[in-house]
Amino acid sequence: MGASADNGLKIVVVGGFGVGKTTMVRSVSEIRPLNTEETMTQAGEAVDDISEVRGKTATTVAFDFGRISLDARNVLYLFGAPGQERFWFLWDRLFSGTLGAVVLVDTRRIDDSWYAIDRLEHHGTPFIVACNDFGGPRHAPEAIRDALDLDPRVPLVFCDARSRESGKQVLITLVEHLQAHYAGRAGRPRQEFV
C-alpha cells in the first residue's frame, strides 16, 4: 500500500459453501490474495455436504483476503468468508467494521444464501446479491428476488466470479449501492433518545 493511502474500506464476500467467494477475491485482487484454503479430506465428508459441489477439492477454513487500490488515498480490502456452517461463527467477527457486503449466490442452491442475508440484515450491513454463473438455465431476477425474499432496494446482479471484469462490476454495483445507502442516511433527521 502506498504511503499516501490512509483510508481503508472493508468489504466482505459471503455466501454458501462452494459459491465462488475465494474465486471472486482472487480474480479482482491486485495483490496475491491471502487464502486459507485446505484440501478437503474424507474426514470432512461427514461434516460438509459436498453432493452439490462435486469436483471441489479445497475449502476456505478461515477467510480470504485481497486488496484493490481505488486511488492514492483509498484502498478496498476484500474479505471472503468461509461458507460451511461449521465456520459461520467467524462471520460476526468478519462483519466488524465492514462498509458493505456481496452475497454470492449459486441459483442451483439458493437455500444456501438465506443465512448470509439473515446475518447481514441482523448486523444492519448494506449488501447486494450477485448470482454466480455456474452454467445451466438462467433464472429471472424476479424469481430469485422472491426466493430470497429480497428487499426491492437490494441490487441483484449476475456475474462470473472467475472474471476480473465481472467481479469489478459487482464491486462497482456495491459501491454505488453504498453511496446511495449512506447518502440517504445522512439526509435523515437525527433522532433524539430520551
C-alpha positions as CSV (number, residue, x, y, z in Angstrom):
1,M,0.0,0.0,0.0
2,G,1.3,3.4,-0.9
3,A,2.4,5.8,1.9
4,S,-0.3,8.2,0.9
5,A,-3.2,5.7,1.3
6,D,-4.9,6.4,4.6
7,N,-8.5,5.3,4.1
8,G,-9.1,1.5,4.2
9,L,-12.6,0.4,3.2
10,K,-13.6,-3.1,4.2
11,I,-15.9,-5.3,2.0
12,V,-17.0,-8.9,2.8
13,V,-17.9,-11.5,0.3
14,V,-20.3,-14.1,1.9
15,G,-22.4,-17.0,0.7
16,G,-22.9,-20.7,0.9
17,F,-20.4,-23.4,0.6
18,G,-18.8,-23.6,-2.9
19,V,-20.4,-20.5,-4.4
20,G,-17.2,-18.9,-5.6
21,K,-16.2,-16.5,-2.8
22,T,-12.5,-17.4,-3.0
23,T,-12.6,-17.3,-6.8
24,M,-14.0,-13.8,-6.8
25,V,-11.5,-12.4,-4.3
26,R,-8.7,-14.0,-6.4
27,S,-10.0,-12.6,-9.6
28,V,-10.2,-9.0,-8.5
29,S,-7.4,-8.6,-6.1
30,E,-4.4,-6.5,-7.2
31,I,-2.1,-8.5,-4.8
32,R,-1.6,-12.2,-4.5
33,P,-4.5,-12.9,-2.2
34,L,-4.1,-14.5,1.2
35,N,-6.3,-17.5,1.5
36,T,-6.7,-20.2,4.0
37,E,-7.8,-23.0,1.7
38,E,-7.1,-26.5,2.8
39,T,-7.5,-29.8,1.0
40,M,-10.8,-31.5,1.6
41,T,-10.4,-34.9,3.1
42,Q,-12.6,-37.9,3.8
43,A,-12.8,-36.9,7.5
44,G,-14.8,-33.8,6.4
45,E,-17.3,-35.8,4.3
46,A,-19.3,-36.5,7.5
47,V,-19.4,-32.7,8.3
48,D,-19.6,-31.0,4.9
49,D,-22.2,-32.0,2.3
50,I,-20.3,-32.0,-1.0
51,S,-23.0,-33.6,-3.1
52,E,-23.9,-30.3,-4.7
53,V,-20.3,-29.2,-5.3
54,R,-18.8,-32.2,-7.0
55,G,-15.2,-31.7,-8.0
56,K,-14.4,-29.3,-5.1
57,T,-11.1,-30.4,-3.6
58,A,-10.2,-27.4,-1.3
59,T,-12.2,-25.2,1.0
60,T,-11.7,-22.0,3.0
61,V,-11.2,-22.6,6.7
62,A,-10.8,-19.0,8.0
63,F,-11.1,-16.3,5.3
64,D,-9.6,-14.9,2.0
65,F,-8.1,-11.5,1.8
66,G,-7.4,-9.3,-1.2
67,R,-6.8,-5.6,-1.9
68,I,-7.7,-3.1,-4.6
69,S,-6.2,0.4,-4.6
70,L,-9.0,2.8,-5.6
71,D,-6.8,5.9,-5.8
72,A,-3.8,7.3,-4.0
73,R,-5.7,7.7,-0.7
74,N,-8.4,4.9,-0.7
75,V,-7.9,1.2,-0.6
76,L,-10.6,-1.5,-0.7
77,Y,-9.9,-4.6,1.5
78,L,-11.8,-7.7,0.5
79,F,-12.6,-10.5,2.9
80,G,-14.1,-13.8,1.7
81,A,-15.9,-15.6,4.4
82,P,-15.9,-19.4,4.7
83,G,-19.2,-21.0,3.5
84,Q,-19.6,-24.1,5.6
85,E,-21.9,-23.9,8.6
86,R,-19.2,-25.1,11.0
87,F,-17.2,-21.8,10.2
88,W,-20.2,-19.4,10.5
89,F,-19.1,-18.3,13.9
90,L,-16.3,-16.4,12.2
91,W,-18.8,-14.2,10.2
92,D,-19.7,-11.9,13.0
93,R,-16.0,-11.0,13.5
94,L,-15.5,-10.5,9.8
95,F,-18.6,-8.2,9.7
96,S,-17.0,-5.9,12.3
97,G,-16.0,-2.6,10.6
98,T,-17.5,-3.7,7.3
99,L,-18.7,-1.0,5.0
100,G,-20.8,-3.4,2.9
101,A,-21.1,-6.9,1.6
102,V,-21.6,-9.1,-1.5
103,V,-23.8,-12.1,-1.0
104,L,-22.6,-14.6,-3.7
105,V,-25.4,-17.0,-4.8
106,D,-25.4,-20.2,-6.7
107,T,-29.0,-20.3,-8.0
108,R,-28.9,-24.1,-8.1
109,R,-28.7,-24.0,-4.3
110,I,-30.5,-20.8,-3.4
111,D,-31.3,-22.0,0.2
112,D,-27.6,-21.8,1.0
113,S,-27.9,-18.0,0.8
114,W,-30.5,-17.3,3.4
115,Y,-28.1,-17.5,6.4
116,A,-25.8,-14.9,4.8
117,I,-28.7,-12.5,4.1
118,D,-30.1,-13.0,7.6
119,R,-26.8,-12.3,9.3
120,L,-26.2,-9.1,7.3
121,E,-29.7,-7.8,8.0
122,H,-29.2,-8.6,11.7
123,H,-26.0,-6.5,11.7
124,G,-27.5,-3.8,9.6
125,T,-24.8,-4.2,7.0
126,P,-25.8,-3.0,3.5
127,F,-25.3,-5.6,0.8
128,I,-26.0,-6.6,-2.8
129,V,-26.7,-10.1,-4.2
130,A,-24.6,-11.4,-7.0
131,C,-25.6,-14.6,-8.8
132,N,-22.5,-16.5,-9.9
133,D,-22.9,-18.2,-13.3
134,F,-22.4,-22.0,-13.0
135,G,-24.0,-22.7,-16.4
136,G,-27.4,-24.1,-16.9
137,P,-30.7,-22.1,-17.1
138,R,-30.7,-18.5,-16.0
139,H,-33.5,-17.7,-13.6
140,A,-35.5,-14.5,-13.9
141,P,-34.4,-11.8,-11.5
142,E,-38.0,-11.6,-10.1
143,A,-37.9,-15.3,-9.3
144,I,-34.6,-15.0,-7.5
145,R,-35.8,-12.0,-5.5
146,D,-38.9,-13.9,-4.5
147,A,-36.9,-17.0,-3.5
148,L,-34.6,-14.9,-1.3
149,D,-37.4,-12.6,-0.1
150,L,-35.1,-9.6,-1.1
151,D,-36.0,-6.1,-0.2
152,P,-36.6,-4.3,-3.6
153,R,-33.9,-1.8,-2.7
154,V,-31.2,-4.5,-2.6
155,P,-29.4,-4.7,-6.0
156,L,-29.3,-8.1,-7.7
157,V,-26.7,-8.7,-10.4
158,F,-25.4,-11.7,-12.4
159,C,-21.6,-12.4,-12.6
160,D,-18.9,-14.9,-13.3
161,A,-16.6,-14.9,-10.3
162,R,-13.7,-16.2,-12.4
163,S,-13.7,-13.0,-14.5
164,R,-11.8,-10.0,-13.2
165,E,-14.1,-7.6,-15.2
166,S,-17.3,-9.3,-13.9
167,G,-16.0,-9.2,-10.3
168,K,-15.2,-5.5,-10.7
169,Q,-18.7,-4.8,-12.0
170,V,-20.1,-6.5,-8.9
171,L,-17.9,-4.3,-6.6
172,I,-18.9,-1.2,-8.6
173,T,-22.6,-2.0,-8.0
174,L,-21.9,-2.5,-4.3
175,V,-20.1,0.8,-4.0
176,E,-22.9,2.6,-5.9
177,H,-25.4,1.0,-3.5
178,L,-23.3,2.0,-0.5
179,Q,-23.2,5.6,-1.7
180,A,-26.9,5.8,-2.1
181,H,-27.5,4.0,1.2
182,Y,-25.2,6.3,3.2
183,A,-26.3,9.4,1.4
184,G,-29.9,8.5,2.3
185,R,-28.9,8.0,6.0
186,A,-27.1,11.4,6.0
187,G,-30.2,13.1,4.8
188,R,-32.4,11.8,7.7
189,P,-33.0,13.9,10.7
190,R,-31.2,12.8,13.8
191,Q,-33.4,11.2,16.4
192,E,-33.2,12.3,20.0
193,F,-33.3,9.5,22.6
194,V,-34.8,10.1,26.0
